[in-house]
Amino acid sequence: MSNSEQGWAQRLARRPKLWTDPLGSYAIKRDTHSVDVDCEASKLKDAFHQKMIDPGARFGLISVRRPCLRTSKPFRLHDRFQGRYSLKGSILRKLRATPLGGMEPLLDGLMSMVGVRELIRFIEDNVISDYGEIVTLDLENKPYTLRYEYLAGSPIAGSSTFVIEDVVPGPHDTWTPPRSRVTQIFEYQELNFPSLASLSTWALKVHNQVVYQQVKQSAESIGHKIVGTDIPEPYC
């Protein structure tokens, strides 16, 4: 383990939890979405778990970083991690959507230079990342549940919860194949005005994109697909 990796892991272990405050300056909010997949919940929860611990997985612009000794290992209670937002990826993605898209190789090279690369990494780790600790983990009993709470260094206090369960057909449903549903409950409270501004403009969109990609990639890894969601299409 390198000195930088060891230092990062030690700082992660020391990060205190961020608690929501009903009397705080900003309201506590909840954003809930669901994504349906054409397979049983028991299959999906295993695929979801494997995808989440895959060190090479990328969910849009987010990757999950874990301490070296826990990388690739199954989640357990009180595991901690960083959800690192790729600033470089975000800049290049926005550039592609402009008439200056042809300059992407040049800008990519500039951001890969020593000094610039370190500055970008500093911003990613200290300004635009989320840090979390798993506080609920039940992958044995239905509904399957994973919940983590945010740690210092995140722009918000609160928690994210994933619930995976089988969908029971209603009296008017005509479909017969098995179907499971991932419900994602995002409870949060901004800590300052910059985080309030970002959540209300772009960060919540990114959060929904990440949730959709997490489920989509999990389903595809076992040969299945998403068959329904209430996440707005532009965010998928």
N, C-alpha and C positions, 0 to 999 in steps of 0.2 A: 504494500500500500504506500503510495507516494505521500510526501509531507502535506501537499495541498489537499489530497483526498482525505487524509487523516484529520486535518484541520477542519475541513468541511463537515465531516461526520461528527466531530466533537461539538461544533457550533450547532448542528442540527439537534443533537441530544440535549443541548442546554436551552433550546428555544421554549419559552413558556407558552401555554395555551392562550388564545384570545377569546375572551368571553363576551357574548352579546350583553348589552346594557339597555334595559327598557327605558331608562332615564337619560340615555345618551343623546347627542345632538341629532343623530340620524335614526330613522325608523328601522326596526327589524323587519326584513322582508322575506318572502318565500316564493321561489320559482319552481314549479313542479311540471315535469313532462314525462311522457311515456313513449316507449318504442316497442313494437310487437315483432316477434320473429317466428318463423314457421317451424318450430321444433319444441320439444318439451323443455321445461324450465331446468330439469336436472342436467340436460346436455348443455344448455346455454350457460348455466352458472359455472360449469367447469371450463368451458371455452373462454368465458369472460375473465375468470381468475388467471388462466394461462396467458391471456393477452395482456393483462394488467401487469404481470411480473416479467414480461418479455423486455429485456433491456434495449432491444432494437426497435421497439414499437414507437410509432409517432402518430399522435392523434391530432391531425391538423398541424398546428404550430406548437403543440405541447408534447414534451417527453417526460417520462417519470424517472427521476434519479433517486437511487437508494444507496445507503452505505455499502461499501464494497463487500462486507461480510454477509450482507442480506441480498445482494443482487441475484436475480433469477430464482431465489428461493420462495416457497409459498408464503403468502401473507400470514402473519400471526398478530394477535392483539398487541397493541402499542408499537407496532412497526411505524417508523417515521419515513417521510419521503419529501422530495421537492417536485412540484409540477413546474418544470422550466419552460417558459415561453420563449420561443426563438425570435429575438429581435431582428436578426439578420434575415431569417425567413420571411418575416412580416414586411421588411423593407423591400426585399426582392419581389415578393408577391404583388405589392402595390405598384412597383415600377413596371411590371409586366403588363399592367392594365392601362398604361399610359403610352403616348407616342414615343417615349424614350426607352421602351422595352428592349431595344437593341443594345442598350448600354449595360445590360445585366452582367455580362462577363467582366466588364471593367469594374463595376461596383462590387461585384463578388470578390474580385481580386483585392480591391482596396480594403474591404472589411476583413479579409483573411490575413492582412499584414500584422506583424508583431506590433503590439501597442494598441492598434485599433481593435484587434481581436480580443485583447484583454479588457479593453474599455467596454466593449459590447457584452462580454461575459459578466463584468461587474454590474452593469445595468440589469441584465437578466436575473442575476442572483439576488440583487438588493433592492430592486424597484418593482419589477413586473412578474415575479414568481409567486406561487402559492406554496406553503409548507403545511403538511398535515400529519396527524397521528391517528391511526386506526383505533377506534374505541368500541366498535361493535363488529363482530365477524362470526356469522353463522352460515356456513355452507353445507350444513348437514340436515337442517330442518327447514321445511317450507313455512312461510316464504323465506327464501335465502336473502340474507341481509349483509351489507357492508356499509359501514358508516365511519367517516373520519371527521375530525375537528381541526380547525385551522390554527396554526402556530404563528408566533411572532415572526415578522418578515413578510407575511401576507398582507395585502391591502384591505382585508376584511376579517371580521370575526364571524364565527358561525360554524356550519357543518354542511357536509354533503353526504347524502344517503342513497344507496342503490338497493332496490328491492326487486328480486326476480321471482316471478310466480307464474303458474299456469293460468291461462285464460279459460274461464268456464263459459261455454256458449250460452247465450241468452235464448229465450223462447222463440225469438224471431230470426236467429242466426241460421244461415244455411251452410256455412262452411263446416267441414268435418275433420280436416287434418289438425294435428296438435298445434297449439300456438302458445307462446310464452310472452310475458310482458316485463320489460325493465322499466320501473318507475324511478325517476331520479328526483330527489327532493333537495333543493338548494336553499338553505336558510342562511341569510347573511345580513351583516350590518357594516356599512362603510365606516372606516376609521377617521377619514379626513375628507376635505373637499375634493382633492384630486381623485381619490378612489370613487367618490360619489359621481364625479363627472365621467370617469371611465366606465363604470358599471352601467350608467344610464345611456351611454352612446355606443361603445363597441365591445367592452369586456363581457357583458352578458351574452352577446351574440356569439363570441368566441367560446364561452362556456357551453352553450347549447350545441355548437358545432363539435366540440370535443366529446360530449355525451353521445351524440349521434355516431361519430366515428368509432368510439369505443364499442358500441353495440354492433355496428356494421362489420367491423373487422373481426369481432368475436364470432359473429354468425358465419361469416364467409370462411373462417378458419376451419369450420366443421361442415362446410358444404351447404349452408342454409343462407337465408336472406331476410331482410326486413320486409314486413308486409303491411306496416302501418305505423304512423307516428303523429303526435300532435305538435311536434316541433315545426315551426314555419319552414316551408320548402327552401327559401333563400339561405337558411342557416344550416341546411343539411349538407 
